[in-house]
Amino acid sequence: MGDSITGDKKSVFEWKTLTAIGAATWMVTSAGCSSEQAEPEEAVGETSESEPMQALAAAGEGEAAAGEGEGEGEGEGEGAGGADPAVDDAAFLTQLGLIRGHLQVGYELYDRDLPELAETHMKHPREEIYSALEPAFGTRGCAGFGDNLVALTASVVERTAKADVKAAYEGLLAGIRACEETAALDDAVVAANVIVNLVRTAGVEYEIGVIDGEIDNLHEYQDAWGFTQVAKDYAASPAFAGDAAAIAAAAQISDILAGLDDLWPSLDPQAGVDGQAGRLFGASSEIEIAALGVAGQ
């Protein structure tokens, strides 16, 4: 990424107990992107009444099954309510991060000569997330990047040379970056907030993608990888360079994320996968704890 984000510092990381927060946030984001949309098991523990943490949860992917899109029928981008990306930096940057995650998977798959798998990831951002963000673009004075999304998708569908796909991808990233800069990309609290959202959403996707050690939904398994990669980018952003506490928190968060790498032995595994979504949910809670130092608590 490159920078960070701003938001309400005053009590972003307040909660009654870690269990309650994990339950509240996970339950909001667990409307996951699946055509099946089976309800995940209910988290144990009472939900938190902390408004900042409810906003954190609402900033998640918000795949509310509001419509069936390409490929897996994801209903991304509708939002889970509570956090308006037009004014809430964490919500806005989380949604842009989800777009980045899809695109990163798609680009990686195309580069590995798996264009059929790449296609759905390139199509989803436009169909599922982008349209829901357009009102926020207008409020924030961001021109958007719809034409760039169309151009990249077309280059993949038409199986153009990798160099051309790379050029389209880099042009699109520049457009996304211009929109990200309408949020404050120098706030470590919001950067940590976005990381938690992305990792928790990755957990929802992984839970759909891998069942009993077998790939049940390859697309969602790949999404989980993409969202985690974007979370890593945020952990390495200059947002955490402001003071010793933030630097230490970022190092701890980066270590937590690096410890998840073995969940994806391959982006197109031909055998079972020895991984559990619970590790991603657990990592998101560990990141919340690490972020306490950033929040000054």
C-alpha positions as CSV (number, residue, x, y, z in Angstrom):
1,M,0.0,0.0,0.0
2,G,2.0,3.0,1.0
3,D,0.2,5.1,3.6
4,S,-2.6,4.6,6.1
5,I,-6.0,5.8,7.2
6,T,-7.8,8.0,9.7
7,G,-10.8,7.5,11.9
8,D,-12.1,8.1,15.4
9,K,-9.3,7.3,17.8
10,K,-11.2,7.8,21.0
11,S,-12.4,4.2,21.5
12,V,-12.0,2.1,18.4
13,F,-10.6,-0.7,20.4
14,E,-13.0,-0.6,23.4
15,W,-14.9,-3.7,24.2
16,K,-16.4,-5.5,27.2
17,T,-14.5,-8.7,26.6
18,L,-12.5,-10.0,23.6
19,T,-15.0,-12.9,23.3
20,A,-17.9,-10.5,23.0
21,I,-16.1,-8.4,20.4
22,G,-15.1,-11.4,18.3
23,A,-18.7,-12.5,18.4
24,A,-20.2,-9.2,17.4
25,T,-17.9,-8.4,14.6
26,W,-17.7,-11.9,13.2
27,M,-21.5,-12.2,13.2
28,V,-21.9,-9.0,11.2
29,T,-19.3,-9.9,8.6
30,S,-20.4,-13.5,8.4
31,A,-23.0,-12.7,5.7
32,G,-20.0,-14.1,3.6
33,C,-19.8,-14.2,-0.2
34,S,-21.3,-17.5,-1.0
35,S,-24.0,-18.5,-3.4
36,E,-25.1,-21.0,-0.7
37,Q,-25.2,-18.3,2.0
38,A,-25.4,-20.9,4.8
39,E,-25.5,-19.3,8.2
40,P,-22.2,-19.9,10.1
41,E,-22.4,-21.3,13.6
42,E,-23.4,-18.6,16.1
43,A,-20.5,-17.3,18.1
44,V,-20.8,-17.8,21.8
45,G,-21.0,-14.8,24.1
46,E,-23.0,-11.7,24.4
47,T,-22.6,-9.0,21.7
48,S,-20.8,-5.8,22.6
49,E,-22.5,-2.6,23.0
50,S,-19.4,-0.6,22.0
51,E,-20.5,1.7,19.1
52,P,-16.9,2.0,17.8
53,M,-16.5,-1.8,17.6
54,Q,-19.9,-2.1,16.0
55,A,-18.7,0.3,13.4
56,L,-15.6,-1.8,12.9
57,A,-17.7,-4.8,12.3
58,A,-20.0,-3.0,9.9
59,A,-17.0,-1.8,7.9
60,G,-16.4,-5.5,6.9
61,E,-17.1,-6.8,3.5
62,G,-20.9,-6.6,4.0
63,E,-21.6,-9.4,1.5
64,A,-25.3,-9.3,2.3
65,A,-26.5,-11.5,-0.6
66,A,-28.3,-8.5,-2.0
67,G,-28.0,-9.9,-5.5
68,E,-26.3,-12.7,-7.3
69,G,-23.1,-11.8,-9.1
70,E,-20.7,-13.5,-11.4
71,G,-19.1,-16.8,-10.5
72,E,-20.0,-17.7,-6.9
73,G,-23.0,-15.4,-6.5
74,E,-21.4,-13.0,-4.1
75,G,-23.5,-10.1,-2.8
76,E,-20.6,-8.0,-1.9
77,G,-20.5,-4.3,-1.3
78,E,-24.0,-3.8,0.1
79,G,-22.6,-3.0,3.5
80,A,-23.7,-4.4,6.8
81,G,-25.1,-1.1,8.0
82,G,-23.8,1.3,10.6
83,A,-20.6,2.5,8.9
84,D,-21.0,4.8,5.9
85,P,-18.0,4.7,3.6
86,A,-18.7,8.2,2.5
87,V,-17.6,9.5,5.9
88,D,-16.0,6.6,7.7
89,D,-12.5,6.1,6.6
90,A,-12.1,2.5,7.9
91,A,-15.3,1.4,6.1
92,F,-14.2,3.1,2.9
93,L,-10.7,1.7,3.0
94,T,-11.9,-1.8,3.9
95,Q,-14.1,-1.9,0.8
96,L,-11.3,-0.7,-1.4
97,G,-9.1,-3.3,0.3
98,L,-11.6,-6.0,-0.7
99,I,-11.4,-4.8,-4.3
100,R,-7.6,-4.9,-4.1
101,G,-7.8,-8.4,-2.7
102,H,-9.9,-9.7,-5.5
103,L,-7.7,-8.1,-8.1
104,Q,-4.5,-9.3,-6.5
105,V,-5.7,-12.9,-6.7
106,G,-6.9,-12.4,-10.2
107,Y,-3.6,-11.0,-11.4
108,E,-1.6,-13.7,-9.6
109,L,-3.7,-16.4,-11.2
110,Y,-3.4,-14.9,-14.7
111,D,0.4,-14.6,-14.2
112,R,0.4,-18.3,-13.3
113,D,-1.4,-19.2,-16.5
114,L,-4.7,-19.8,-14.9
115,P,-6.9,-17.3,-16.8
116,E,-10.2,-19.0,-16.3
117,L,-9.7,-18.8,-12.6
118,A,-8.6,-15.2,-12.9
119,E,-11.7,-14.0,-14.7
120,T,-14.2,-14.3,-11.8
121,H,-11.9,-12.3,-9.5
122,M,-11.5,-9.5,-12.0
123,K,-15.3,-9.4,-12.6
124,H,-16.5,-9.4,-9.0
125,P,-15.2,-6.0,-7.9
126,R,-17.2,-4.1,-10.6
127,E,-20.3,-6.2,-10.1
128,E,-20.4,-6.6,-6.3
129,I,-18.5,-3.9,-4.5
130,Y,-17.7,-0.9,-6.8
131,S,-21.3,0.2,-7.5
132,A,-22.0,0.4,-3.8
133,L,-19.1,2.7,-3.3
134,E,-19.9,5.2,-6.1
135,P,-22.0,7.4,-3.8
136,A,-18.9,7.6,-1.4
137,F,-16.7,8.5,-4.4
138,G,-19.0,11.5,-5.1
139,T,-19.0,12.7,-1.5
140,R,-15.2,12.3,-1.2
141,G,-14.4,14.0,-4.5
142,C,-12.9,10.8,-5.9
143,A,-13.3,10.3,-9.7
144,G,-13.6,6.5,-9.3
145,F,-11.9,3.9,-11.4
146,G,-14.7,2.1,-13.2
147,D,-13.2,2.4,-16.6
148,N,-10.0,0.9,-15.3
149,L,-11.9,-2.0,-13.9
150,V,-13.6,-2.7,-17.2
151,A,-10.3,-2.4,-19.1
152,L,-8.5,-4.9,-16.8
153,T,-11.4,-7.4,-17.0
154,A,-11.5,-7.1,-20.8
155,S,-7.8,-7.7,-21.0
156,V,-8.1,-10.9,-19.0
157,V,-11.3,-12.2,-20.8
158,E,-9.6,-11.6,-24.1
159,R,-6.5,-13.4,-22.9
160,T,-4.1,-10.5,-23.9
161,A,-0.4,-10.7,-23.3
162,K,0.7,-10.7,-19.7
163,A,2.5,-7.4,-20.2
164,D,-0.8,-5.8,-21.3
165,V,-2.6,-7.2,-18.3
166,K,0.1,-5.9,-16.0
167,A,-0.2,-2.4,-17.5
168,A,-4.0,-2.5,-17.1
169,Y,-3.6,-3.8,-13.5
170,E,-1.1,-1.1,-12.5
171,G,-3.3,1.6,-14.1
172,L,-6.2,0.3,-12.0
173,L,-4.1,0.3,-8.8
174,A,-3.3,4.0,-9.4
175,G,-7.0,4.8,-9.7
176,I,-7.7,2.9,-6.5
177,R,-4.9,4.8,-4.8
178,A,-6.3,8.1,-5.8
179,C,-9.5,7.2,-4.0
180,E,-7.7,5.9,-1.0
181,E,-6.0,9.3,-0.7
182,T,-9.4,10.9,0.0
183,A,-9.1,9.2,3.4
184,A,-6.3,10.0,5.8
185,L,-3.6,7.4,5.1
186,D,-1.5,8.3,8.1
187,D,-3.6,7.0,11.0
188,A,-2.3,3.8,12.6
189,V,-5.6,3.2,14.5
190,V,-7.6,3.1,11.3
191,A,-5.0,1.0,9.6
192,A,-5.2,-1.5,12.4
193,N,-9.0,-1.3,12.1
194,V,-8.9,-2.1,8.4
195,I,-6.5,-5.0,9.0
196,V,-8.9,-6.6,11.5
197,N,-11.8,-6.2,9.0
198,L,-9.9,-7.8,6.2
199,V,-8.6,-10.7,8.2
200,R,-12.0,-11.4,9.8
201,T,-13.6,-11.4,6.3
202,A,-10.8,-13.7,5.1
203,G,-11.9,-16.1,7.9
204,V,-15.5,-16.0,6.6
205,E,-14.3,-16.7,3.1
206,Y,-12.0,-19.5,4.2
207,E,-14.7,-21.2,6.2
208,I,-16.8,-21.3,3.0
209,G,-13.9,-22.4,0.9
210,V,-12.4,-25.2,3.0
211,I,-14.7,-27.8,4.6
212,D,-13.2,-30.8,6.5
213,G,-9.9,-30.4,4.8
214,E,-11.2,-30.3,1.3
215,I,-11.7,-27.4,-1.1
216,D,-15.4,-26.8,-1.3
217,N,-15.3,-23.4,-2.9
218,L,-12.1,-22.5,-4.7
219,H,-13.1,-18.9,-5.4
220,E,-13.7,-18.1,-1.7
221,Y,-10.5,-19.9,-0.6
222,Q,-8.6,-17.7,-3.1
223,D,-10.4,-14.6,-1.8
224,A,-9.3,-15.3,1.7
225,W,-5.7,-15.3,0.4
226,G,-6.2,-12.0,-1.4
227,F,-7.7,-10.2,1.5
228,T,-4.9,-11.4,3.8
229,Q,-2.3,-10.1,1.4
230,V,-3.9,-6.7,1.5
231,A,-3.9,-6.8,5.3
232,K,-0.1,-7.5,5.1
233,D,0.3,-4.4,2.9
234,Y,-1.5,-2.3,5.5
235,A,0.7,-3.7,8.3
236,A,3.8,-2.5,6.4
237,S,2.4,0.9,5.6
238,P,4.0,4.2,6.9
239,A,0.9,4.7,9.0
240,F,2.7,2.8,11.8
241,A,5.9,4.8,11.5
242,G,4.8,7.6,13.8
243,D,6.1,6.3,17.2
244,A,7.7,3.4,18.9
245,A,4.4,1.9,20.1
246,A,3.0,1.9,16.6
247,I,6.2,0.4,15.1
248,A,6.1,-2.4,17.7
249,A,2.4,-3.1,17.0
250,A,3.0,-3.2,13.3
251,A,5.8,-5.7,13.7
252,Q,3.6,-7.9,15.9
253,I,0.8,-7.7,13.4
254,S,3.1,-8.6,10.5
255,D,4.3,-11.6,12.4
256,I,0.7,-12.7,13.1
257,L,-0.1,-12.4,9.4
258,A,3.0,-14.2,8.3
259,G,2.0,-17.1,10.5
260,L,-1.0,-17.7,8.3
261,D,0.8,-18.4,5.1
262,D,0.6,-22.1,5.3
263,L,-3.2,-21.9,5.1
264,W,-2.7,-21.6,1.3
265,P,-0.2,-24.2,0.1
266,S,-1.3,-23.3,-3.4
267,L,-3.8,-21.0,-5.0
268,D,-5.1,-24.0,-7.0
269,P,-4.6,-27.0,-4.8
270,Q,-5.2,-30.4,-6.3
271,A,-5.5,-32.1,-3.0
272,G,-6.9,-31.5,0.4
273,V,-5.8,-28.4,2.5
274,D,-4.9,-28.8,6.1
275,G,-6.2,-25.5,7.3
276,Q,-8.9,-24.1,9.6
277,A,-10.8,-20.8,9.3
278,G,-10.5,-20.5,13.1
279,R,-6.9,-19.5,12.7
280,L,-8.0,-16.4,10.8
281,F,-10.6,-15.5,13.3
282,G,-8.0,-16.0,16.1
283,A,-5.5,-13.9,14.2
284,S,-8.0,-11.0,14.0
285,S,-8.5,-11.1,17.7
286,E,-4.7,-11.2,18.3
287,I,-4.4,-8.2,16.0
288,E,-7.0,-6.3,18.1
289,I,-4.8,-7.0,21.1
290,A,-1.7,-5.9,19.4
291,A,-3.4,-2.7,18.3
292,L,-4.2,-1.7,21.9
293,G,-0.8,-0.1,22.0
294,V,-1.5,2.0,18.9
295,A,-4.8,3.1,20.4
296,G,-2.9,4.4,23.5
297,Q,-4.7,2.1,25.9
